[in-house]
């Protein structure tokens, strides 16, 4: 029996087990850097499989599977474990038991899938050469990102992987299909925290006040000029403000207004320049209108780049494993992922796992209270990653 058929058989045999992992994790979500029970669950599963592991970034887990044939090749496979502060709206038996916390981004899928992949690879270690590093990572959802911490603690050393591969759910793609994009794929992300300071007072006496609401309004509108008139129109850039707090009343002008937003792009030089221009413009507008502005930028994840040869290989392996009709090409995606940190250091491939099914009502976007998956996606997620790993290792 060829390696593909062996992986497919093992994947089919453990489907219910992997689905059980996913439902357990979905029912017991934990927020970023607080994945204590999730981490314990992962360590328990690796222990039962006899896979050695170490701990990093407090709740992170790194397992190692060494093939018994001679090879010095190393590949890393990554899954994230944290959930989001969202109240789940689903009424499934495995719905979140932790009110206000939900696996709304599919990290339960990523973790359970990698546990299944670990089972498959561990079962086949007598038939391949090389080392597979299993990275169960905390804190993808909030800055500074668990990937950055794990890298600082040496996750890409001892042994040093030649490649790293990750997958992420996508409800816009039907379950059973996957998608790939070579080159720059996902955006950088920076968080903007702006405090506009004026002089509050009675709304009926604006001449006695310095209105921070008006100043903030001018700033929000004017900053869009940075994107529309300073950025190369061929370069995607997104500037959005999602939080505005002006804690006055119908007849009360507050002393200050707080703004929070995000800036995303696909070029590091422009990213740096745009942040400089935004800060300068906001401070200048506030000063010209008699107020002041504290413009704070929290640097986030860099852009994510899929190394072209590795991604071409992985796409070809996916076509072999799933059939060419089940592998699609993706466009750039302006969301951000801390997997980008890995991609800045070593050859990386981050692909999309289809989880959508209109008939099963699983096409809701990630980060929403109704997000769920077609669990049949787990029939391909575990085996495909195992197949990609073994093929890339040269087996």
C-alpha positions, -999 to +999 in steps of 0.1 A: +000+000+000+014+034-010+019+061+016-011+082+004-034+052+008-020+045+043-025+081+054-061+081+040-069+049+058-055+061+091-073+095+087-106+077+081-100+054+111-095+083+135-122+107+122-145+102+152-116+106+176-105+139+159-141+151+159-142+143+196-111+164+202-127+192+183-160+191+201-143+189+235-121+219+227-150+239+212-170+233+244-141+244+266-126+275+250-100+296+267-088+332+259-054+341+246-024+331+268-049+315+293-051+282+274-042+262+305-068+234+302-063+232+264-026+229+269-031+201+294-054+183+270-029+185+242-001+172+265-023+144+276-030+133+240+008+135+231+017+115+262-008+088+253+008+086+218+043+084+233+053+117+216+079+137+236+071+174+241+084+205+257+066+236+269+070+272+257+053+306+261+037+294+293+009+274+276+025+264+243+034+228+236+060+216+211+061+179+202+087+160+181+082+130+159+114+115+145+112+092+115+132+060+118+148+063+084+180+084+079+174+120+071+183+154+086+153+172+071+130+190+096+095+204+090+073+222+115+035+220+116+016+247+135-018+250+152-031+278+174-052+271+205-068+303+218-105+314+215-122+348+213-142+369+237-175+362+219-208+349+233-217+319+212-252+319+195-251+282+184-272+256+204-252+225+194-244+199+221-207+210+219-214+248+222-192+268+246-196+261+283-176+292+290-201+322+286-186+350+266-157+329+252-160+310+219-139+292+194-152+316+167-120+314+146-116+277+142-086+272+165-103+242+179-102+227+144-066+235+140-056+219+173-077+188+169-065+184+133-029+186+144-035+160+171-049+137+144-019+145+121+004+136+151-014+102+154-009+095+117+028+105+116+036+087+148+020+055+134+041+058+102+075+068+118+091+035+108+084+044+071+098+079+068+130+098+075+133+133+090+118+151+120+083+167+124+080+194+149+044+199+162+038+235+174+006+240+195+007+278+199-011+301+223-022+336+219-027+341+181-056+365+186-039+393+205-007+413+204+022+406+206+011+371+193+021+338+207+042+331+176+066+360+184+070+347+220+076+311+209+102+323+184+120+342+211+120+311+232+136+290+205+107+272+188+125+274+154+157+260+169+169+226+182+161+212+157+157+241+132+129+234+107+136+239+070+099+246+064+068+254+084+032+247+074-001+258+089-037+257+079-067+279+088-104+273+084-123+293+058-161+290+057-162+307+022-147+274+008-167+242+008-156+215+032-134+190+014-116+217-005-084+237+003-069+269-011-034+282-017-017+315-025+020+318-033+039+350-023+025+377-001-008+365+012-020+382+044-016+418+056+004+433+084-017+448+112-011+477+135-035+490+162-041+527+165-051+543+199-058+580+196-069+604+224-081+638+212-079+664+240-099+696+240-118+716+266-153+704+275-183+725+285-219+733+278-231+723+243-250+756+240-218+776+245-193+762+219-174+794+218-161+787+253-150+752+245-124+734+223-146+706+209-127+673+208-157+656+190-153+680+161-115+676+161-118+638+162-143+639+133-119+659+111-091+635+120-111+603+111-120+618+077-086+633+070-067+601+078-084+583+049-064+607+027-033+588+037-047+558+020-064+575-010-037+600-018-004+588-004-004+551-010+004+536-043-030+526-057-016+492-067-008+485-031-037+473-009-041+494+023-069+494+048-075+520+076-106+515+097-117+530+130-141+507+149-143+524+182-151+560+190-158+571+226-170+607+232-185+604+267-205+636+268-243+641+263-267+659+241-257+692+257-223+683+271-191+686+251-165+662+267-129+670+275-116+642+253-125+617+226-109+582+222-105+565+189-093+529+182-086+515+148-065+493+126-041+498+097-032+470+073-011+467+043+013+445+023+045+464+022+068+471+052+083+503+038+049+518+032+036+505+065+063+525+083+058+556+063+020+555+066+021+554+103+045+584+104+021+604+081-010+595+102+006+606+134+018+638+119-015+646+103-036+639+134-014+659+157-014+688+132-052+689+128-057+688+166-032+716+171-046+737+143-081+735+160-068+744+194-065+710+209-040+682+212-037+646+202-020+616+217-015+592+187-002+558+199+005+530+176+009+494+188+029+476+162+013+443+152+021+413+130+041+417+098+027+406+064+025+369+058+045+355+028+041+320+015+074+309+001+068+301-036+085+267-040+072+253-008+037+265-016+038+252-051+049+218-036+022+218-010-005+227-036+007+198-058+007+174-028-029+186-020-039+179-056-025+144-053-042+137-020-076+154-025-079+155-063-072+186-084-108+196-084-107+201-046-077+226-047-083+262-055-062+294-059-067+322-034-063+359-037-047+382-011-065+384+023-064+416+043-068+399+076-037+393+097-022+362+113+008+359+137+019+329+116+035+357+096+063+359+121+073+323+112+071+333+075+096+361+080+122+337+094+119+304+075+102+290+044+065+289+052+032+278+037-002+289+052-032+274+034-069+275+038-091+246+049-126+247+036-153+243+063-184+257+046-216+239+037-248+258+030-270+228+036-255+225+071-256+263+077-218+265+083-210+295+061-210+321+088-178+342+089-151+336+115-153+360+145-191+358+146-214+342+172-228+318+147-196+304+133-194+267+131-179+241+107-190+212+086-172+185+106-166+165+074-137+190+069-119+170+095-118+140+072-093+158+050-075+182+074-055+156+093-044+134+065-036+163+041-012+179+066+005+145+072+008+139+035+023+174+029+048+169+057+060+135+045+062+145+009+081+177+018+105+156+039+113+136+008+094+105+015 
